[in-house]
Amino acid sequence: MRSNFLFLAAGLLFSQNNHAQQDYLKIHQKAVLADSHNDILTACIEKKLSMDADLTGKTHSDLARFKKGGVDVQIFSVWCDGNEPNPLGLANREMDSLDAVVKRNPGAITIVHNQKELKAALKAKKLAAMFGVEGGHMMNNDLENLNRFYARGTRYMTLTWNNSIPWATSAMDETLKKDSLARTRKGLTDFGKQVVQRMNELGMMIDLSHVGEQTFWDAINTSTKPVIVSHSNAYALCPIFRNLKDDQIKAVAKNGGVIDLNFYSGFIDSTFKKKEAKFVLAHAQELDALKKQGMVQEYALSVLADKYADEVKSNRPPLSAIMDHMDYIVKLAGIDHVGIGSDFDGITSSPQDLDGVLDYPNLTKAMLERGYSKKDINKVLGGNLLRVLKANENK
């Protein structure tokens, strides 16, 4: 009799667990997942790959895996570091590369420019693609280039990357004071404010990830539309210059904007950087060899992280750590102001159980387990970002 009872109890537990699994997968599949930041375009150029090939084991993302992971809207980062001699040329090359993927795969992906095209892409079950230019240096101090970016499907620009530019100072330079611009003045110049105003006129979201605190406040006080912070987390939980302090989080909420969570371990867990430094030291010769071949530091580290995946895995924070950042920002700003900006393919390490775009359902499951409602989950996965995108669009 006891064995029958145990069998029935085990069966009931299995049924409940199976039902819970189906619940989170069903919620995930029905949600519109919009990620504001993925660096696969740069990764493909640096690693000499094509996004519409099977890149399993080589990248966090590829065209087929976006669909399998439930990604419906992807803003593709257009990036180069501050030392690139021709940033505008590289920006256009990255955009050209996505155009080529779209041309080869018209049934799977399309570049969208407005709400009508976005809705049509979702209805046709195509990946709705846009560009996010990561760093104002890529427009070469020329508003006409900003106009051209917009015409090609750019729907946000990050005012700075880590490098300061003549019209805006970065978080890295304002904090670490490496750049002479940040030593003599901080924030936006008059031209920088013109850039923000022109972005408002075009319907291009202002992205405040990477920017210095003074640039942040100058921009948010200049913009007449909701801003985004496309890939950043909470400073209180991980105190590095790339994360937002409490007053900044509250200001984004007051502005009506959205903060999209970054999956990079170093922006989630304050102990990660020391662990990463040991890894870099252990593989310094290989890193130098890759850089001598012409690969930039970020992607040379990515290649090594792929090669030594088991070694890197032990350094990664648990999935619960990114959930802690979500909970913290939701508590300060409210559920309407948090989204996803994974930084996949631009990072060398992500939390456990978030190995790439195929693992997005694990995030949905974690939200469900933390008590987020279906409505809340839909907002975080994409609804909040799409609301801000629509609020920026000129009718």
C-alpha positions as CSV (number, residue, x, y, z in Angstrom):
1,M,0.0,0.0,0.0
2,R,2.8,2.4,0.9
3,S,4.6,1.7,-2.4
4,N,1.4,2.6,-4.3
5,F,1.1,5.8,-2.3
6,L,4.7,6.8,-3.1
7,F,4.1,5.9,-6.7
8,L,1.0,8.2,-6.9
9,A,2.9,11.0,-5.0
10,A,5.8,10.8,-7.4
11,G,3.4,10.8,-10.4
12,L,1.6,13.9,-9.0
13,L,4.9,15.7,-8.5
14,F,6.0,14.8,-12.1
15,S,2.7,16.0,-13.4
16,Q,3.0,19.3,-11.6
17,N,6.6,19.9,-12.7
18,N,5.6,19.0,-16.3
19,H,2.7,21.4,-16.1
20,A,4.9,24.2,-14.8
21,Q,7.4,23.6,-17.6
22,Q,4.6,23.8,-20.2
23,D,3.3,27.0,-18.6
24,Y,6.6,28.9,-18.9
25,L,7.3,27.6,-22.4
26,K,3.7,28.6,-23.4
27,I,4.2,32.1,-22.0
28,H,7.5,32.4,-23.7
29,Q,6.2,31.3,-27.1
30,K,3.3,33.7,-26.9
31,A,5.3,36.7,-25.8
32,V,6.9,39.2,-28.2
33,L,10.5,39.0,-27.3
34,A,12.4,42.2,-28.2
35,D,16.2,42.4,-27.4
36,S,17.7,45.8,-27.7
37,H,21.3,44.8,-28.1
38,N,23.1,41.9,-29.9
39,D,26.6,42.2,-31.4
40,I,26.4,39.3,-33.9
41,L,27.2,41.6,-36.8
42,T,30.5,42.6,-35.4
43,A,31.2,39.0,-34.2
44,C,30.7,37.7,-37.7
45,I,33.1,40.3,-39.2
46,E,35.7,39.7,-36.6
47,K,35.4,35.9,-36.7
48,K,34.8,35.7,-40.5
49,L,31.4,34.0,-40.2
50,S,27.9,34.5,-41.7
51,M,24.9,35.0,-39.5
52,D,22.7,32.7,-41.6
53,A,25.0,29.7,-41.1
54,D,24.8,27.3,-38.2
55,L,27.2,29.0,-35.7
56,T,26.5,26.7,-32.8
57,G,29.6,26.6,-30.6
58,K,31.1,29.7,-32.3
59,T,28.6,32.5,-31.3
60,H,25.7,33.1,-29.0
61,S,23.4,33.7,-31.9
62,D,22.6,32.9,-35.5
63,L,19.5,33.3,-37.7
64,A,18.0,29.9,-37.0
65,R,18.7,30.1,-33.2
66,F,17.0,33.5,-32.9
67,K,13.7,31.8,-34.0
68,K,14.2,28.7,-31.8
69,G,14.9,30.9,-28.8
70,G,11.7,32.9,-29.4
71,V,13.3,36.2,-30.5
72,D,10.8,38.3,-32.5
73,V,12.4,41.7,-32.6
74,Q,16.2,42.2,-32.6
75,I,18.0,45.5,-32.6
76,F,21.5,44.6,-34.0
77,S,24.4,46.6,-32.6
78,V,26.6,48.4,-35.0
79,W,29.9,48.8,-33.2
80,C,33.6,49.7,-33.5
81,D,36.0,50.8,-30.8
82,G,37.3,54.4,-30.5
83,N,40.5,53.6,-32.3
84,E,38.9,52.6,-35.6
85,P,40.3,54.9,-38.3
86,N,37.1,54.8,-40.4
87,P,34.1,54.3,-38.0
88,L,31.5,55.5,-40.6
89,G,32.8,53.0,-43.2
90,L,32.7,50.1,-40.7
91,A,29.2,51.1,-39.6
92,N,28.0,50.9,-43.2
93,R,29.9,47.6,-43.7
94,E,28.1,46.0,-40.7
95,M,24.7,47.3,-42.0
96,D,25.5,46.0,-45.5
97,S,26.2,42.6,-43.9
98,L,22.7,42.4,-42.4
99,D,21.2,43.6,-45.6
100,A,22.9,40.7,-47.4
101,V,21.5,38.2,-44.8
102,V,18.0,39.6,-45.3
103,K,18.3,39.4,-49.1
104,R,19.3,35.7,-48.8
105,N,16.6,34.9,-46.3
106,P,13.5,37.0,-47.1
107,G,11.2,34.5,-45.5
108,A,13.0,34.6,-42.1
109,I,14.1,38.2,-41.5
110,T,13.3,41.7,-42.6
111,I,14.5,45.2,-41.6
112,V,11.6,47.3,-40.3
113,H,11.4,51.1,-40.2
114,N,8.1,51.8,-38.5
115,Q,5.2,50.3,-36.5
116,K,3.4,49.1,-39.6
117,E,6.4,47.2,-40.9
118,L,7.0,45.8,-37.4
119,K,3.5,44.5,-37.0
120,A,3.6,43.0,-40.5
121,A,6.9,41.2,-39.7
122,L,5.4,39.8,-36.5
123,K,2.3,38.6,-38.3
124,A,4.5,36.9,-41.0
125,K,6.6,35.3,-38.2
126,K,9.8,37.0,-39.5
127,L,12.5,38.3,-37.3
128,A,12.0,42.1,-37.2
129,A,15.4,43.7,-37.4
130,M,16.7,47.2,-36.7
131,F,20.1,48.7,-36.1
132,G,21.4,50.3,-32.9
133,V,24.6,52.4,-33.6
134,E,26.8,51.9,-30.5
135,G,28.8,55.1,-30.2
136,G,28.3,58.6,-31.5
137,H,31.9,58.5,-32.9
138,M,30.5,56.4,-35.8
139,M,28.6,59.4,-37.2
140,N,31.8,61.4,-37.6
141,N,30.4,64.6,-36.0
142,D,28.0,65.0,-39.0
143,L,24.2,65.2,-38.5
144,E,23.8,64.1,-42.2
145,N,25.3,60.8,-41.3
146,L,22.8,60.5,-38.4
147,N,20.0,61.0,-41.0
148,R,21.5,58.3,-43.2
149,F,21.7,55.9,-40.3
150,Y,18.0,56.5,-39.6
151,A,17.1,55.9,-43.3
152,R,18.9,52.5,-43.1
153,G,16.9,51.4,-40.2
154,T,18.8,52.7,-37.2
155,R,16.4,53.2,-34.3
156,Y,18.7,54.1,-31.5
157,M,22.2,55.5,-31.2
158,T,24.3,55.1,-28.0
159,L,25.7,58.6,-27.5
160,T,29.1,57.3,-26.6
161,W,30.9,54.0,-26.3
162,N,33.7,53.7,-23.8
163,N,35.6,56.5,-25.6
164,S,34.6,60.1,-25.2
165,I,33.9,62.2,-28.4
166,P,34.2,65.9,-29.1
167,W,30.5,66.4,-28.1
168,A,30.0,63.9,-25.2
169,T,31.9,62.2,-22.5
170,S,31.7,58.5,-21.7
171,A,31.2,56.7,-18.4
172,M,34.7,55.2,-18.6
173,D,36.4,58.5,-19.1
174,E,34.3,60.5,-16.6
175,T,34.9,57.8,-14.0
176,L,38.5,56.8,-14.7
177,K,39.5,60.1,-16.2
178,K,41.7,58.6,-18.9
179,D,40.5,61.0,-21.6
180,S,41.6,64.6,-21.8
181,L,38.1,65.7,-22.7
182,A,36.7,64.3,-19.4
183,R,39.4,66.2,-17.5
184,T,38.5,69.6,-19.0
185,R,34.7,69.2,-19.3
186,K,32.0,66.7,-18.8
187,G,28.6,66.1,-20.4
188,L,27.1,67.2,-23.7
189,T,28.3,70.3,-25.6
190,D,25.9,72.5,-27.5
191,F,26.4,70.2,-30.6
192,G,25.8,67.2,-28.4
193,K,22.4,68.6,-27.5
194,Q,21.7,69.2,-31.1
195,V,22.4,65.5,-31.8
196,V,19.8,64.6,-29.1
197,Q,17.3,67.0,-30.6
198,R,17.8,65.7,-34.1
199,M,17.3,62.2,-32.8
200,N,14.1,63.3,-31.3
201,E,13.0,64.8,-34.6
202,L,13.9,61.7,-36.6
203,G,12.2,59.3,-34.2
204,M,15.5,57.6,-33.1
205,M,15.8,56.5,-29.5
206,I,18.5,58.1,-27.4
207,D,20.6,55.3,-25.7
208,L,22.3,56.2,-22.5
209,S,24.3,53.0,-21.9
210,H,28.1,53.8,-21.8
211,V,27.6,57.5,-21.2
212,G,29.1,59.4,-18.3
213,E,26.9,60.6,-15.5
214,Q,27.0,64.3,-16.7
215,T,26.2,63.2,-20.2
216,F,23.3,61.1,-18.9
217,W,21.8,64.1,-17.1
218,D,22.4,66.5,-19.9
219,A,20.8,64.1,-22.4
220,I,17.8,63.1,-20.3
221,N,17.1,66.8,-19.6
222,T,17.4,67.7,-23.3
223,S,15.3,64.8,-24.7
224,T,11.6,65.4,-25.2
225,K,11.0,61.7,-25.7
226,P,11.5,58.5,-23.6
227,V,15.1,57.2,-23.6
228,I,16.5,53.8,-23.4
229,V,19.5,52.3,-21.6
230,S,20.1,49.5,-24.0
231,H,22.4,47.2,-22.0
232,S,23.1,48.2,-18.4
233,N,22.4,47.0,-14.9
234,A,22.1,48.3,-11.3
235,Y,25.2,49.9,-9.8
236,A,24.0,49.1,-6.2
237,L,24.4,45.4,-6.9
238,C,27.6,45.6,-9.1
239,P,29.4,49.0,-8.6
240,I,31.1,49.5,-12.0
241,F,31.0,52.6,-14.2
242,R,28.7,50.9,-16.8
243,N,25.8,50.4,-14.4
244,L,23.1,52.9,-13.3
245,K,23.0,54.5,-9.9
246,D,19.6,54.7,-8.1
247,D,18.9,58.3,-9.0
248,Q,19.6,57.5,-12.7
249,I,17.2,54.5,-12.6
250,K,14.5,56.7,-11.1
251,A,15.1,59.4,-13.7
252,V,14.7,56.9,-16.6
253,A,11.3,55.8,-15.0
254,K,10.2,59.4,-14.7
255,N,11.2,60.0,-18.3
256,G,9.0,57.1,-19.4
257,G,12.0,55.1,-20.7
258,V,13.3,51.6,-20.3
259,I,16.4,50.0,-18.8
260,D,17.4,46.8,-20.7
261,L,19.4,44.3,-18.7
262,N,22.9,43.3,-19.8
263,F,23.9,39.6,-19.5
264,Y,27.6,40.3,-19.2
265,S,28.9,38.6,-16.0
266,G,31.2,41.5,-15.2
267,F,28.1,43.9,-15.0
268,I,26.2,41.4,-12.9
269,D,28.7,40.0,-10.4
270,S,31.3,42.3,-8.8
271,T,33.7,39.4,-8.2
272,F,33.8,38.4,-11.8
273,K,36.5,40.8,-13.0
274,K,39.2,39.3,-10.7
275,K,38.3,35.8,-12.0
276,E,38.5,37.0,-15.6
277,A,41.9,38.6,-15.0
278,K,43.3,35.3,-13.9
279,F,41.9,33.7,-17.1
280,V,43.4,36.4,-19.3
281,L,46.8,36.0,-17.6
282,A,46.7,32.2,-18.0
283,H,46.1,32.6,-21.8
284,A,48.1,35.8,-22.4
285,Q,50.2,34.4,-25.3
286,E,47.1,33.2,-27.2
287,L,45.4,36.5,-26.7
288,D,48.4,38.4,-28.0
289,A,48.6,36.1,-31.0
290,L,44.9,36.7,-31.9
291,K,45.4,40.5,-31.6
292,K,48.4,40.4,-33.8
293,Q,46.2,38.7,-36.5
294,G,44.0,41.9,-36.4
295,M,41.3,40.8,-34.0
296,V,40.2,43.4,-31.5
297,Q,40.5,42.6,-27.7
298,E,36.8,42.0,-27.1
299,Y,36.5,39.3,-29.8
300,A,39.9,37.8,-29.1
301,L,38.7,37.1,-25.6
302,S,35.5,35.7,-27.0
303,V,37.4,33.2,-29.1
304,L,39.4,32.1,-26.0
305,A,36.2,31.9,-24.0
306,D,34.7,29.5,-26.6
307,K,37.9,27.4,-26.7
308,Y,38.1,27.1,-22.9
309,A,34.4,26.9,-22.2
310,D,34.7,24.5,-19.2
311,E,37.3,26.8,-17.6
312,V,35.2,29.9,-18.1
313,K,32.0,28.3,-16.9
314,S,33.2,28.1,-13.3
315,N,33.6,31.9,-13.2
316,R,30.1,32.6,-14.4
317,P,27.4,33.9,-11.9
318,P,24.2,32.0,-11.4
319,L,21.0,32.9,-13.4
320,S,19.6,34.2,-10.1
321,A,22.2,37.1,-10.2
322,I,20.7,38.7,-13.3
323,M,17.2,38.2,-11.7
324,D,18.5,40.1,-8.6
325,H,19.2,43.1,-10.9
326,M,15.8,42.8,-12.5
327,D,14.1,42.7,-9.1
328,Y,16.1,45.7,-7.9
329,I,15.3,47.9,-10.9
330,V,11.6,46.9,-10.8
331,K,11.4,47.8,-7.2
332,L,12.9,51.3,-7.9
333,A,11.5,52.1,-11.3
334,G,8.4,49.9,-11.7
335,I,7.6,47.0,-14.0
336,D,7.1,49.3,-17.0
337,H,10.7,50.3,-17.2
338,V,12.7,47.1,-17.4
339,G,13.6,45.1,-20.6
340,I,16.2,42.9,-22.2
341,G,19.5,44.1,-23.8
342,S,21.5,40.8,-23.7
343,D,24.7,42.0,-25.3
344,F,25.0,38.5,-26.7
345,D,28.0,38.1,-29.1
346,G,29.6,41.2,-27.6
347,I,30.4,39.6,-24.3
348,T,32.8,36.8,-23.2
349,S,30.7,35.5,-20.3
350,S,27.1,35.3,-19.3
351,P,25.2,33.8,-16.4
352,Q,24.8,30.1,-15.9
353,D,21.9,28.8,-18.0
354,L,22.1,31.7,-20.4
355,D,24.6,30.4,-22.9
356,G,23.0,32.1,-25.9
357,V,19.7,33.0,-27.5
358,L,18.4,29.4,-27.3
359,D,18.3,29.9,-23.5
360,Y,15.8,32.8,-23.4
361,P,13.1,30.5,-22.1
362,N,15.2,29.9,-19.0
363,L,14.8,33.7,-18.2
364,T,11.0,33.4,-18.6
365,K,11.0,30.4,-16.2
366,A,13.1,32.3,-13.7
367,M,10.7,35.3,-13.8
368,L,7.7,32.9,-13.3
369,E,9.5,31.3,-10.3
370,R,10.1,34.8,-8.8
371,G,6.4,35.6,-8.9
372,Y,6.2,37.8,-12.0
373,S,2.8,37.6,-13.6
374,K,2.2,36.7,-17.3
375,K,1.5,40.4,-17.9
376,D,4.7,41.5,-16.2
377,I,6.8,38.9,-18.1
378,N,5.3,40.1,-21.4
379,K,6.4,43.7,-20.5
380,V,9.9,42.7,-19.6
381,L,10.5,40.4,-22.6
382,G,9.5,43.1,-25.1
383,G,6.5,45.1,-24.4
384,N,8.3,47.9,-22.6
385,L,11.0,48.4,-25.3
386,L,8.3,48.3,-28.0
387,R,6.3,51.0,-26.1
388,V,9.3,53.3,-26.0
389,L,10.1,52.6,-29.7
390,K,6.5,53.6,-30.6
391,A,6.7,56.7,-28.4
392,N,9.7,57.9,-30.3
393,E,8.3,57.2,-33.7
394,N,7.1,60.3,-35.6
395,K,3.6,59.8,-37.0
